[in-house]
């Protein structure tokens, strides 16, 4: 889990894949200390490391999944490209890079794109709009991923819609377009993208 902060999303990976060895990285030592203590209190075995996602200390091909949640829009563009290249290096053949993020401007209606640009400016998020102006497919390809192995989808929030709607969505093709992408549609839906190695 890249940019894990306190490991809030990391824990779900351990819960759903209890036999997996789960690692979480961040540059913020206080978040990692809290995350480690929190995971221990919850009975979750998670390994926390102070590392920069642009260049980690892990060997090539260390992981089956490289994941981030709402992390990339906090990283400068040059850094994002390094994060993708590092994810490609870290993955074993057949591994999956997956990012849950803000939707790209190109896949939103003009009003929704304007709204998120406005939010970026007035919420003091200087890297948020530049990230959303990028094409995720291009980022993956530049990092070495095969364009044919690119994927993207939206997932309804289990907390908002409940487990039944979430389970149905997990087994169906979910469109990504201006009225279904991201958080601006009815309820809460999460945009995700990535690629298989």
C-alpha positions, 0 to 999 in steps of 0.5 A: 500500500503506497502512501498508506498514512495510518493504514486505514485501507491497508487493513482491508487487504489483510482482512480479505487476504489473511494469508498474504504478507502485507506491506505499507509505506509512507514518508511520514514516520508519525503516521507509520508509528500510529498505523503500526500500533493501530494494526497491532491493536486490531490483530492485523499483521501488517509491515509498515516501512518509512519509504518514498513510493518513488524509490523503495528498498524492496527487490524487483518482483517483490509483490503480487499487488501494488495499491494506493488509495487517494494518494497520487493526487498528492504527488507532483507529476514527475513523482507520479511517473516515478511511482508508476515505474517503481510499481512496475519494477516491484510487481511479479509477472502477472501482478496488478497495479491498482489505484483508487483515485479522483477521476480524470477530467477527460471522463467527467461532464464539463460541470463535474470537471469544473466543480473538481477544478474549483475544489482543487483551487479553493481547497488548497490542493495544488497537485489535484487538478494537474493529476486529473488532467493526466490520462491514466492509460498514458501513465501506465504505458509510459511505466512499461505496462501493456496498454491492452492490460489496462483496466478501470472501473467504478465501485459503489461504496459498501458503506453507502449502498450496502453489501448487496449493491456492492456484491452485484457491482463486483461481478458486473461490468461497470461503466466509466463515464461522466455520470458514473465516474467518481464521487459526483454521481448518485451516492458514493462511487470510487474510481479505480484504474491500473494495469496487469503486468 
